[in-house]
Amino acid sequence: MGKIGNFFENYIKKESLFINKKILSSAYTPEEILYREEQIHEVANILAPALRMEKPSNLFIYGRTGTGKTVSMRHILNNMNEIAQKNCILLKTIYVNCKLKRVADTEYRLIAQLIKEFGHEVPSTGLPTDEVYSYFYRLLDQDKGVVLLVLDEIDQLTKKIGDEILYNLTRINSELNNSQICLIGISNNLVFAENLDPRVKSSLSEEDVIFPPYNALQIKDILLKRAAQAFNNDVVQPGVIEKCSAYSAREHGDARRAIDLLRVAGEISERNGSKKIEIFHLDEAEKKVESDKIINTAINQPKQFQSVLYSILLIYPQKKNFFTGEIYEVYKNLSKQTKMNVLTQRRISDILAEFDMLGIINAKIISKGRYGRTRDISLSIDENIIIKLKAVLEKSLNLT
């Protein structure tokens, strides 16, 4: 057996710090969701008519990342499915994450994905969209019942496809004789509905539930509960949970990020051969999670967004602060190089505002008197991440 074989042999003999790592994954749905009783009760009240075979109101759930929207929705749907099965009620729940590539990046693909949820397939491209819709209607109308369709990160759907898709989805019920469909949108963007076409907005006639950010004490309780189930006794050292909560409360009360941090700290500690998770493991995890978050955000953005971000990185070594106009000039030259359409300066300003919201840049709007207003921009990411980010963008934009 070679060296690597010995390494694996020793690895499986070593006692793990984790009892159940799944408890620290974003896919895990706990039995009890702390500090969200009020919101869960509100959503349950709105959706309960589905268990009497009545269509509930369309529903929009808003809140920043990591405020428990998705996990609460999964918890509610699991309970509704259980009750429906027990009482022979025809209820179907469909959950779609609109951020996933090749799932909801065109109207055709989204409807094809919904058809898949009914156990049927259509080709991934090629049929007229109207035909795919007709097929979906037939599947929906096979039984008398209610379908709850959850579109997570619904703002990503309208960003890729436009809000006409929502209008088409709300019109489905007028095509059905037996079943009814209820739309549930989940969004991190608190002003999402305000930007919709008025016709779409009125056809949605939705109810809203807002999920507020967690505070540091709430995140601490969530982490203590997860850590007790995920790790062996006495693995997590004093101060680790408190610091992890403080890190995440600073990031708008993001519990998902706190759970990720704790898991990564455990993985780093285990790789180092340590039997405990110390504060310095958490600091290492913070750097890694921050880097991964920014890199993943950049990879998942459209090419135009990546182009604007790369333009900022090209200016950065010479200047630490720069204006929208300077970025626009670099971006225009880059667009010629990459043979992309040049967006207007106004559109670039919108993209910069999104980067500001994502925490990649820090943009202050300043007045230049009669010359109007501009943004004073600086990068708000670590030097090590900048090097990695530049390499990722070069590859994505075929600049290498």
The 8 nearest C-alpha neighbors of each residue, nearest first, counted from 0:
[[1, 4, 5, 2, 3, 8, 6, 7],
 [2, 0, 4, 3, 5, 6, 7, 8],
 [3, 1, 5, 4, 6, 0, 7, 8],
 [2, 4, 6, 5, 1, 7, 0, 8],
 [5, 3, 1, 7, 6, 2, 0, 8],
 [6, 4, 8, 2, 3, 7, 9, 1],
 [5, 7, 3, 9, 4, 8, 10, 2],
 [8, 6, 10, 4, 9, 5, 3, 11],
 [7, 9, 5, 10, 6, 11, 4, 12],
 [10, 8, 12, 6, 7, 11, 5, 13],
 [9, 11, 7, 13, 12, 8, 6, 5],
 [10, 12, 13, 9, 8, 7, 14, 15],
 [13, 11, 9, 10, 14, 8, 7, 15],
 [14, 12, 10, 11, 15, 9, 8, 272],
 [13, 15, 12, 16, 11, 10, 17, 274],
 [14, 16, 17, 13, 18, 269, 231, 274],
 [15, 17, 231, 230, 234, 14, 274, 269],
 [18, 16, 230, 15, 19, 229, 20, 231],
 [17, 19, 230, 229, 231, 20, 16, 228],
 [20, 18, 229, 21, 17, 22, 230, 228],
 [19, 21, 22, 229, 23, 17, 18, 24],
 [22, 20, 24, 23, 19, 27, 229, 26],
 [21, 23, 20, 24, 229, 27, 19, 225],
 [22, 24, 21, 20, 258, 262, 259, 25],
 [25, 23, 21, 26, 22, 27, 259, 20],
 [24, 26, 27, 23, 255, 259, 28, 258],
 [27, 25, 24, 28, 21, 70, 22, 23],
 [28, 26, 25, 24, 22, 29, 21, 23],
 [27, 29, 70, 74, 26, 30, 73, 71],
 [30, 28, 31, 32, 27, 74, 22, 70],
 [31, 29, 28, 32, 74, 33, 27, 78],
 [30, 32, 29, 33, 28, 74, 36, 35],
 [33, 31, 35, 29, 34, 30, 71, 36],
 [32, 34, 35, 31, 221, 36, 217, 220],
 [35, 33, 36, 32, 217, 37, 213, 221],
 [34, 36, 38, 37, 33, 39, 32, 67],
 [37, 35, 39, 38, 34, 40, 33, 32],
 [36, 38, 40, 35, 39, 41, 34, 42],
 [39, 37, 41, 35, 40, 36, 42, 210],
 [40, 38, 36, 42, 41, 37, 43, 35],
 [39, 41, 43, 37, 38, 42, 36, 44],
 [40, 42, 38, 44, 39, 43, 37, 45],
 [43, 41, 45, 39, 44, 40, 38, 46],
 [42, 44, 40, 46, 45, 41, 47, 39],
 [45, 43, 41, 47, 42, 46, 40, 48],
 [44, 46, 42, 43, 47, 55, 41, 56],
 [45, 47, 43, 55, 44, 48, 49, 42],
 [46, 48, 49, 44, 43, 50, 45, 55],
 [49, 47, 53, 51, 50, 55, 46, 54],
 [50, 48, 52, 53, 47, 51, 54, 145],
 [51, 49, 48, 52, 47, 83, 88, 90],
 [52, 50, 48, 49, 53, 47, 88, 54],
 [51, 53, 49, 50, 144, 145, 48, 54],
 [54, 52, 49, 48, 51, 55, 145, 50],
 [53, 55, 49, 179, 145, 181, 48, 52],
 [56, 54, 46, 48, 49, 181, 53, 45],
 [57, 55, 58, 205, 54, 206, 45, 181],
 [58, 56, 205, 182, 181, 183, 206, 55],
 [57, 59, 183, 206, 205, 207, 56, 184],
 [58, 60, 184, 207, 183, 185, 206, 205],
 [61, 59, 185, 208, 207, 209, 184, 186],
 [62, 60, 209, 186, 189, 187, 210, 185],
 [63, 61, 210, 187, 209, 211, 66, 189],
 [62, 64, 187, 66, 65, 212, 188, 61],
 [65, 63, 66, 187, 253, 62, 255, 67],
 [64, 66, 253, 255, 254, 67, 63, 256],
 [67, 65, 212, 64, 68, 63, 253, 210],
 [66, 68, 70, 65, 69, 71, 210, 35],
 [69, 67, 71, 70, 66, 72, 210, 62],
 [70, 68, 72, 71, 67, 73, 151, 185],
 [69, 71, 73, 67, 72, 68, 28, 74],
 [72, 70, 74, 68, 69, 73, 67, 75],
 [71, 73, 69, 75, 74, 70, 76, 68],
 [74, 72, 76, 70, 75, 71, 77, 69],
 [73, 75, 71, 77, 72, 76, 70, 78],
 [76, 74, 72, 78, 73, 77, 79, 71],
 [77, 75, 79, 73, 78, 74, 80, 72],
 [78, 76, 74, 80, 75, 79, 73, 81],
 [77, 79, 81, 75, 76, 80, 82, 74],
 [78, 80, 76, 82, 81, 77, 83, 75],
 [81, 79, 83, 77, 78, 82, 76, 84],
 [80, 82, 78, 84, 79, 83, 85, 77],
 [81, 83, 85, 79, 84, 80, 86, 78],
 [84, 82, 88, 80, 86, 81, 85, 87],
 [85, 83, 87, 81, 86, 82, 80, 88],
 [84, 86, 82, 83, 87, 81, 88, 80],
 [85, 87, 83, 84, 88, 82, 81, 89],
 [88, 86, 84, 83, 85, 89, 82, 90],
 [89, 87, 83, 86, 90, 84, 50, 52],
 [90, 88, 144, 87, 91, 83, 145, 143],
 [91, 89, 145, 144, 88, 146, 83, 92],
 [90, 92, 146, 147, 145, 93, 89, 80],
 [91, 93, 147, 146, 148, 90, 94, 76],
 [94, 92, 148, 149, 147, 95, 91, 116],
 [93, 95, 149, 148, 150, 92, 96, 151],
 [96, 94, 150, 97, 151, 149, 93, 148],
 [95, 97, 151, 98, 99, 150, 152, 94],
 [98, 96, 103, 99, 156, 152, 151, 95],
 [97, 99, 96, 155, 152, 100, 103, 156],
 [100, 98, 97, 102, 96, 101, 103, 104],
 [99, 101, 102, 104, 98, 103, 97, 299],
 [100, 102, 104, 103, 99, 108, 105, 109],
 [103, 101, 100, 109, 108, 99, 104, 112],
 [102, 104, 109, 97, 105, 108, 101, 156],
 [103, 105, 159, 101, 102, 100, 160, 108],
 [106, 104, 108, 107, 103, 160, 109, 159],
 [105, 107, 109, 108, 110, 160, 164, 103],
 [106, 108, 105, 110, 109, 128, 111, 131],
 [109, 107, 111, 105, 106, 110, 103, 102],
 [108, 110, 103, 112, 106, 111, 107, 102],
 [109, 111, 113, 112, 107, 108, 114, 106],
 [112, 110, 108, 114, 109, 113, 107, 121],
 [113, 111, 115, 109, 110, 114, 108, 102],
 [114, 112, 110, 116, 115, 111, 109, 117],
 [115, 113, 111, 117, 116, 112, 119, 135],
 [114, 116, 119, 112, 118, 117, 113, 120],
 [115, 117, 113, 114, 118, 112, 93, 119],
 [118, 116, 115, 114, 119, 113, 138, 139],
 [117, 119, 115, 116, 114, 120, 113, 138],
 [120, 118, 115, 117, 114, 121, 116, 138],
 [121, 119, 115, 114, 122, 118, 111, 112],
 [120, 122, 111, 123, 119, 114, 131, 115],
 [121, 123, 124, 120, 125, 126, 111, 108],
 [122, 124, 121, 108, 111, 125, 107, 120],
 [125, 123, 122, 126, 107, 108, 121, 127],
 [124, 126, 127, 122, 123, 128, 121, 107],
 [125, 127, 124, 128, 130, 131, 122, 121],
 [126, 128, 130, 129, 131, 125, 107, 124],
 [129, 127, 131, 130, 107, 126, 132, 106],
 [130, 128, 132, 127, 131, 133, 126, 134],
 [129, 131, 133, 127, 128, 132, 134, 126],
 [132, 130, 128, 134, 129, 133, 135, 127],
 [131, 133, 135, 129, 130, 134, 136, 128],
 [134, 132, 130, 136, 135, 131, 129, 137],
 [133, 135, 131, 137, 132, 136, 130, 138],
 [134, 136, 132, 138, 133, 137, 114, 139],
 [137, 135, 139, 133, 138, 134, 140, 132],
 [138, 136, 140, 134, 135, 139, 141, 133],
 [139, 137, 135, 141, 136, 140, 134, 117],
 [140, 138, 136, 137, 141, 135, 178, 142],
 [139, 141, 137, 178, 177, 142, 138, 175],
 [140, 142, 138, 139, 137, 143, 177, 178],
 [143, 141, 140, 144, 177, 178, 139, 89],
 [142, 144, 177, 178, 140, 141, 89, 145],
 [143, 145, 178, 89, 52, 90, 142, 179],
 [144, 146, 179, 90, 178, 180, 52, 49],
 [145, 147, 180, 91, 92, 90, 148, 181],
 [148, 146, 92, 181, 180, 93, 91, 182],
 [147, 149, 93, 182, 183, 181, 92, 94],
 [150, 148, 183, 94, 184, 93, 151, 95],
 [151, 149, 184, 95, 153, 183, 96, 185],
 [150, 152, 185, 96, 153, 97, 184, 95],
 [153, 151, 186, 154, 185, 97, 155, 98],
 [152, 154, 156, 151, 155, 150, 184, 186],
 [153, 155, 157, 156, 152, 158, 186, 191],
 [156, 154, 158, 153, 152, 157, 98, 97],
 [157, 155, 153, 159, 154, 158, 97, 160],
 [156, 158, 161, 162, 160, 154, 159, 155],
 [157, 159, 155, 156, 161, 160, 154, 162],
 [160, 158, 156, 157, 104, 161, 155, 105],
 [159, 161, 157, 158, 105, 156, 106, 104],
 [162, 160, 157, 163, 158, 159, 164, 156],
 [161, 163, 157, 164, 165, 195, 166, 160],
 [164, 162, 166, 165, 161, 167, 199, 160],
 [165, 163, 167, 162, 166, 168, 161, 106],
 [166, 164, 168, 167, 162, 163, 169, 199],
 [165, 167, 199, 163, 169, 164, 168, 170],
 [168, 166, 164, 170, 165, 169, 163, 171],
 [169, 167, 165, 171, 170, 166, 164, 182],
 [168, 170, 166, 167, 171, 165, 203, 202],
 [169, 171, 167, 168, 172, 173, 166, 174],
 [172, 170, 168, 174, 173, 169, 167, 175],
 [173, 171, 175, 174, 170, 179, 180, 169],
 [172, 174, 171, 175, 170, 176, 169, 179],
 [175, 173, 172, 171, 176, 136, 170, 140],
 [176, 174, 172, 173, 177, 140, 178, 171],
 [177, 175, 178, 140, 174, 173, 172, 179],
 [178, 176, 143, 140, 175, 142, 144, 179],
 [177, 179, 144, 143, 140, 145, 175, 176],
 [180, 178, 145, 172, 54, 146, 144, 181],
 [179, 181, 146, 145, 147, 172, 182, 178],
 [180, 182, 147, 57, 148, 146, 55, 54],
 [183, 181, 57, 148, 149, 147, 58, 184],
 [182, 184, 149, 58, 59, 57, 148, 150],
 [183, 185, 59, 150, 153, 149, 151, 60],
 [186, 184, 151, 60, 152, 153, 59, 61],
 [185, 187, 152, 61, 188, 153, 154, 60],
 [188, 186, 63, 62, 64, 61, 189, 152],
 [187, 189, 191, 186, 190, 61, 154, 63],
 [190, 188, 191, 61, 187, 62, 186, 63],
 [189, 191, 193, 188, 192, 194, 61, 187],
 [190, 192, 188, 193, 189, 194, 154, 195],
 [193, 191, 195, 194, 190, 200, 189, 196],
 [194, 192, 190, 191, 195, 200, 196, 197],
 [193, 195, 192, 191, 196, 190, 197, 200],
 [196, 194, 192, 193, 200, 197, 199, 162],
 [195, 197, 199, 198, 200, 194, 162, 163],
 [198, 196, 200, 199, 195, 201, 194, 202],
 [199, 197, 201, 200, 196, 202, 166, 195],
 [200, 198, 166, 202, 196, 197, 201, 203],
 [199, 201, 197, 203, 198, 202, 195, 196],
 [200, 202, 204, 198, 203, 199, 197, 205],
 [203, 201, 199, 200, 204, 198, 169, 166],
 [202, 204, 205, 200, 201, 169, 199, 57],
 [205, 203, 201, 202, 200, 57, 206, 56],
 [204, 206, 57, 58, 203, 56, 59, 207],
 [205, 207, 58, 59, 57, 56, 208, 204],
 [208, 206, 59, 60, 58, 205, 209, 61],
 [207, 209, 60, 61, 59, 210, 206, 38],
 [208, 210, 61, 62, 60, 211, 207, 38],
 [209, 211, 62, 61, 66, 208, 68, 212],
 [212, 210, 62, 209, 66, 213, 63, 252],
 [213, 211, 252, 66, 251, 214, 210, 63],
 [214, 212, 252, 217, 218, 66, 211, 215],
 [213, 215, 217, 252, 216, 248, 218, 212],
 [214, 216, 248, 218, 244, 217, 245, 219],
 [217, 215, 219, 218, 214, 220, 244, 213],
 [216, 218, 220, 219, 214, 215, 213, 221],
 [219, 217, 221, 215, 244, 220, 216, 254],
 [218, 220, 216, 222, 244, 217, 221, 215],
 [221, 219, 223, 217, 222, 218, 224, 216],
 [222, 220, 218, 224, 219, 223, 225, 217],
 [223, 221, 225, 219, 224, 220, 226, 218],
 [224, 222, 220, 226, 225, 221, 219, 227],
 [223, 225, 221, 222, 227, 226, 220, 228],
 [224, 226, 222, 228, 227, 223, 229, 221],
 [227, 225, 229, 223, 228, 224, 230, 222],
 [228, 226, 224, 225, 229, 230, 223, 232],
 [229, 227, 225, 226, 230, 224, 19, 22],
 [228, 230, 19, 226, 18, 20, 17, 22],
 [231, 229, 17, 18, 226, 16, 228, 227],
 [230, 232, 16, 18, 234, 17, 233, 229],
 [233, 231, 234, 230, 227, 235, 16, 226],
 [232, 234, 235, 231, 236, 275, 230, 276],
 [235, 233, 275, 232, 231, 276, 236, 230],
 [236, 234, 276, 233, 275, 239, 237, 277],
 [235, 237, 277, 276, 239, 234, 238, 275],
 [238, 236, 239, 235, 240, 277, 241, 278],
 [237, 239, 241, 240, 242, 236, 278, 277],
 [240, 238, 278, 242, 241, 237, 236, 243],
 [239, 241, 243, 242, 238, 244, 219, 222],
 [242, 240, 238, 244, 243, 239, 219, 245],
 [243, 241, 245, 239, 244, 240, 238, 246],
 [242, 244, 240, 246, 241, 245, 257, 239],
 [245, 243, 241, 247, 215, 219, 242, 218],
 [244, 246, 242, 248, 243, 247, 215, 249],
 [247, 245, 243, 249, 244, 248, 242, 250],
 [246, 248, 250, 249, 244, 253, 257, 245],
 [247, 249, 252, 215, 245, 250, 251, 214],
 [248, 250, 247, 246, 251, 245, 252, 215],
 [251, 249, 247, 248, 252, 253, 246, 256],
 [252, 250, 248, 249, 253, 212, 247, 63],
 [253, 251, 248, 213, 212, 214, 247, 250],
 [252, 254, 65, 247, 256, 255, 251, 66],
 [255, 253, 65, 257, 256, 218, 252, 258],
 [256, 254, 65, 258, 257, 253, 259, 25],
 [255, 257, 259, 254, 258, 253, 260, 247],
 [256, 258, 254, 260, 255, 247, 259, 243],
 [257, 259, 255, 261, 260, 256, 23, 254],
 [260, 258, 256, 262, 257, 261, 263, 255],
 [261, 259, 257, 263, 258, 262, 284, 264],
 [260, 262, 264, 258, 259, 263, 265, 257],
 [261, 263, 265, 259, 264, 260, 23, 258],
 [262, 264, 266, 260, 265, 284, 261, 267],
 [265, 263, 281, 284, 261, 280, 267, 262],
 [266, 264, 262, 268, 263, 267, 276, 269],
 [265, 267, 263, 269, 268, 264, 270, 262],
 [268, 266, 270, 264, 269, 265, 263, 271],
 [267, 269, 265, 271, 273, 266, 270, 276],
 [268, 270, 266, 272, 271, 267, 273, 265],
 [271, 269, 267, 272, 268, 266, 273, 265],
 [270, 272, 268, 269, 273, 267, 266, 274],
 [273, 271, 269, 270, 268, 274, 267, 275],
 [272, 274, 268, 271, 275, 269, 276, 270],
 [275, 273, 272, 234, 16, 269, 276, 268],
 [276, 274, 234, 273, 235, 277, 236, 268],
 [275, 277, 235, 268, 236, 234, 265, 280],
 [276, 278, 280, 279, 236, 275, 239, 281],
 [277, 279, 281, 239, 280, 282, 276, 238],
 [278, 280, 282, 281, 277, 283, 276, 284],
 [281, 279, 264, 283, 278, 277, 282, 268],
 [280, 282, 264, 284, 278, 279, 283, 285],
 [283, 281, 279, 285, 284, 280, 278, 286],
 [282, 284, 280, 286, 281, 285, 279, 287],
 [283, 285, 281, 287, 264, 282, 286, 263],
 [284, 286, 282, 288, 283, 287, 289, 281],
 [287, 285, 289, 283, 284, 288, 290, 282],
 [286, 288, 284, 290, 285, 289, 291, 283],
 [289, 287, 291, 285, 290, 286, 284, 292],
 [290, 288, 292, 286, 287, 291, 285, 293],
 [289, 291, 287, 293, 288, 292, 384, 294],
 [292, 290, 288, 294, 293, 289, 295, 287],
 [291, 293, 289, 295, 290, 294, 288, 296],
 [292, 294, 296, 290, 295, 291, 297, 289],
 [293, 295, 291, 297, 296, 292, 388, 290],
 [296, 294, 298, 292, 297, 293, 291, 299],
 [295, 297, 293, 299, 294, 298, 292, 300],
 [296, 298, 294, 300, 295, 299, 293, 305],
 [299, 297, 295, 296, 300, 294, 392, 391],
 [300, 298, 296, 297, 295, 301, 98, 100],
 [299, 301, 297, 298, 304, 305, 296, 302],
 [300, 302, 304, 303, 305, 299, 298, 297],
 [303, 301, 305, 304, 306, 300, 396, 395],
 [304, 302, 306, 305, 301, 307, 339, 300],
 [305, 303, 307, 306, 302, 301, 300, 308],
 [306, 304, 302, 308, 303, 307, 309, 300],
 [305, 307, 303, 309, 304, 308, 302, 310],
 [308, 306, 310, 304, 309, 305, 330, 303],
 [309, 307, 305, 311, 310, 306, 304, 312],
 [308, 310, 312, 306, 311, 307, 305, 313],
 [311, 309, 307, 313, 308, 330, 312, 329],
 [312, 310, 308, 314, 309, 313, 315, 326],
 [311, 313, 309, 315, 310, 314, 308, 389],
 [314, 312, 310, 311, 315, 309, 316, 329],
 [313, 315, 311, 312, 317, 316, 318, 310],
 [314, 316, 312, 318, 317, 313, 319, 311],
 [315, 317, 318, 314, 313, 319, 312, 311],
 [318, 316, 315, 314, 319, 313, 320, 312],
 [319, 317, 315, 320, 316, 314, 321, 377],
 [318, 320, 315, 377, 321, 317, 316, 378],
 [321, 319, 377, 376, 318, 375, 322, 315],
 [320, 322, 376, 375, 325, 377, 318, 319],
 [321, 323, 375, 325, 324, 374, 376, 326],
 [322, 324, 326, 325, 374, 327, 373, 348],
 [325, 323, 327, 326, 322, 328, 344, 373],
 [326, 324, 328, 327, 322, 323, 329, 321],
 [327, 325, 323, 329, 324, 328, 330, 311],
 [326, 328, 330, 324, 325, 329, 331, 323],
 [327, 329, 331, 325, 330, 326, 324, 332],
 [330, 328, 326, 332, 331, 327, 310, 333],
 [329, 331, 327, 333, 310, 328, 332, 307],
 [332, 330, 334, 328, 333, 329, 327, 341],
 [333, 331, 335, 329, 334, 330, 336, 328],
 [332, 334, 336, 330, 335, 331, 337, 329],
 [335, 333, 339, 337, 331, 336, 332, 338],
 [336, 334, 338, 332, 333, 337, 339, 331],
 [335, 337, 333, 334, 338, 332, 339, 398],
 [336, 338, 334, 339, 335, 333, 396, 397],
 [339, 337, 335, 336, 334, 340, 333, 341],
 [340, 338, 334, 337, 341, 335, 303, 336],
 [341, 339, 342, 334, 338, 335, 303, 331],
 [340, 342, 334, 331, 339, 343, 335, 330],
 [341, 343, 346, 340, 344, 347, 345, 303],
 [344, 342, 346, 345, 347, 341, 348, 327],
 [343, 345, 347, 346, 348, 327, 342, 324],
 [344, 346, 348, 343, 347, 349, 342, 350],
 [345, 347, 349, 343, 348, 344, 342, 350],
 [346, 348, 344, 350, 349, 345, 351, 343],
 [347, 349, 351, 345, 346, 350, 344, 352],
 [350, 348, 352, 346, 347, 351, 353, 345],
 [349, 351, 347, 353, 352, 348, 354, 346],
 [352, 350, 354, 348, 353, 349, 347, 355],
 [351, 353, 355, 349, 350, 354, 348, 356],
 [354, 352, 356, 350, 355, 351, 357, 349],
 [355, 353, 357, 351, 356, 359, 352, 360],
 [354, 356, 360, 352, 358, 353, 357, 361],
 [355, 357, 353, 354, 358, 352, 359, 360],
 [358, 356, 354, 355, 359, 353, 360, 296],
 [357, 359, 355, 356, 360, 354, 379, 361],
 [360, 358, 354, 379, 357, 355, 380, 378],
 [361, 359, 378, 355, 379, 358, 377, 354],
 [360, 362, 377, 355, 376, 379, 378, 363],
 [363, 361, 376, 375, 374, 355, 360, 364],
 [362, 364, 375, 374, 365, 376, 361, 373],
 [365, 363, 374, 373, 375, 362, 372, 366],
 [366, 364, 373, 372, 374, 363, 367, 375],
 [365, 367, 372, 368, 371, 373, 364, 370],
 [368, 366, 370, 371, 372, 369, 365, 373],
 [369, 367, 370, 366, 371, 372, 365, 373],
 [368, 370, 371, 367, 366, 372, 373, 365],
 [369, 371, 367, 368, 372, 366, 373, 365],
 [372, 370, 369, 367, 368, 366, 373, 365],
 [373, 371, 366, 367, 365, 364, 370, 374],
 [372, 374, 365, 364, 323, 366, 322, 375],
 [375, 373, 364, 363, 322, 323, 362, 376],
 [374, 376, 322, 363, 362, 321, 364, 320],
 [375, 377, 362, 321, 320, 361, 374, 322],
 [376, 378, 320, 361, 360, 319, 379, 362],
 [379, 377, 360, 380, 361, 359, 376, 319],
 [378, 380, 360, 359, 361, 377, 358, 381],
 [381, 379, 378, 359, 382, 384, 385, 360],
 [380, 382, 384, 383, 385, 379, 290, 378],
 [381, 383, 385, 384, 380, 386, 387, 379],
 [384, 382, 385, 386, 381, 387, 290, 380],
 [383, 385, 387, 381, 382, 386, 290, 388],
 [384, 386, 388, 382, 383, 387, 389, 381],
 [387, 385, 389, 384, 388, 383, 390, 382],
 [388, 386, 384, 390, 385, 389, 391, 383],
 [389, 387, 385, 391, 390, 386, 384, 294],
 [388, 390, 392, 386, 391, 387, 385, 393],
 [389, 391, 393, 387, 388, 392, 394, 386],
 [392, 390, 388, 394, 389, 393, 395, 387],
 [391, 393, 395, 389, 394, 390, 396, 388],
 [394, 392, 398, 390, 396, 395, 391, 399],
 [393, 395, 397, 391, 392, 396, 399, 398],
 [394, 396, 392, 397, 393, 391, 298, 398],
 [395, 397, 393, 398, 394, 392, 337, 302],
 [398, 396, 394, 395, 399, 393, 337, 392],
 [399, 397, 393, 396, 394, 395, 337, 392],
 [398, 397, 393, 394, 396, 390, 395, 392]]
